[in-house]
Amino acid sequence: MNNPSEVDASGNVTVRQGINSAQQTHQIPACFGRDNKLDRSRAGCVLPKP
């Protein structure tokens, strides 16, 4: 808490003490259908695939 960090694709962690961070979530609803189940293959879904 109060210590944001970032993890890159290689797993390297960068910590920047004393700053704030946020994530955009406005594109997440495109990944859900009428049944409210997560479907990463839906059109417009930009969540990474595992």
Secondary structure, 3 states (H helix, E strand, C coil): CCCCEEECCCCCEEECCCCCCCCCCCCHHHHECCCCCECCCCCCCCCCCC
